[in-house]
């Protein structure tokens, strides 16, 4: 029998589920990002000082998500190619995931796979439907939209296991399993964690708004969270492609996406084919990021 989980927002991550502060490197890079006198080498030195983090950064920089013209093998060139803002957000996102110290490596790999696929799909969506969105907001928001599930893995592994089993047995989405078992929404846990660590607004919005129910009522939030819309769409496409869903549920997700984008059936099928092709990029990337 699962125990209930009660949440007191102001103390949840300070008392019941205490977490350490983010690593000093994340704080220092955020400070340097806002320093007009800071240069590329200043940030590169910080990244080089953490070999595990450097390996993760270089793997991401060289992924198909960025499509750089040549392989990058040094932090200096990574910062030069992508810019201070993008590297700062990347390090912040990696620091969040690494600080949670998830012991279940299989589930952590699943998180990485889904999150990177969401990022790739979100980038596609932004380029096609929201071209004015700052690109540096998309990757970190997409990678961290599901961190509430990591909270379950870290502090409530039995509940996470029950939720995952219900998803498989009922061919439903994680958010539906949460409702069925009367457990807190992982989206809410992610939003609380984003607030606890003072993460960027785009990350907090993506944590809060990324489920099917959110997309069905998007009129309530879309004007205040434009980046979250593309992440929500990217997440739903990732779920549609990766997760085991019933035929009825797949149809509902597909129709919700198509209606949101005002596409014809043929346009949606063409876009879906392109999204499935993007999965090959995810397969090439997924290994080697679990620390």
Secondary structure, 3 states (H helix, E strand, C coil): CCCCCCCCCCCHHHHHCCCCCCCHHHHHHHHHHCCCCCCHHHHHHHHHCCHHHHHHHHHHHCCCCCCCCCCCCCHHHHHHHHCHHHHHHHHHHHHHHHHCCCCCHHHHHHHHHHHHHHHHHHHHHHHHHCCCCCHHHHHHHHHHCCHHHHHHHHHCHHHHHHHHHHHHHHCCCHHHHHHHCCCCCHHHHHHHHHHHCCCCHHHHHHHHCCCHHHHHCHHHCHHHCHHHHHHHHHHHHHHHHHCCCCHHHHHHHHHHHHHHHCCCHHHHHHHHHHHHHHHHHHHHHCCCCCC
